[in-house]
Amino acid sequence: MSIGLYNILGVLVGVRKYGDRNVVDLSEWGRPFARVVARYLKEKPISVIQVTNLHLVLTIFCAWLIIQGDMILACSLLIIKGVIDAVDGELARIRERPSHVGRYWDTVADTIGLIAVMGAFGSVFDWSIMFTCAMILATLFQYSLFNYFSVLMRALGSGDSTSRVDERIRPVAHPWEKQRNVNIFHSLYLFFFSWQDRIISILYGKGSESLTFELTVASSLGFGMQSLIIFAMAVTQNLNYLPELVLGFNMLMMAMILLRSRF
């Protein structure tokens, strides 16, 4: 993204996610809006966890709307969910209170929401249970791939360091959170998610020297970009092609990143 555009956005950009690295992140389009909301909430008695809970409830509501057949409204609310999903992290940064509990719970909440939404789509389009599980797993791996290169890029650019590529080592709680809570959520994260992080790490390695290609292509697999694509599919009444998106096009993007990372 050009320096001119950053100047136009001004305070909306604030602290950049990737530090001093100029990269194109296709799933970051909603972050300027998230920062506006976070700045508004900075002095309000609303916790980061409550913001995370809000986008979880909104996602479950979207799943209900999908089952009811209100696809366009559901998919439009999923876009809003994506913006709210960025608010919790921005609020923690603005308050200068990063949280390990918040980081792990955000991942758990996103996964619960994904299962609910994919389950709803599976119900509407009469997918088998096995096929629905395959769609969920494929999407989880795509999100993990985006997060993997996002974390690597942040490390290169001296950006946010709350997330780590390897979460197997239990983190020490910040002064404003309890170690017991960190231990509980860290254990949950390791049980449900560490295996996919490990698989992504083994397959993709450290990536290229700059990581620019990997991050940009992987960002097309992030929720921010995927929610826009799914909304367009809903408006054009093409949601029946959702498997082609997840298991076809998105897998092709993952293959392109693998080739660039290894060769």
Summary of the structure (lengths in Angstrom):
residues: 263
radius of gyration: 18.0
end to end distance: 25.9
largest distance: 50.0
contacts: 829
relative contact order: 0.14
helix: 73%
strand: 0%
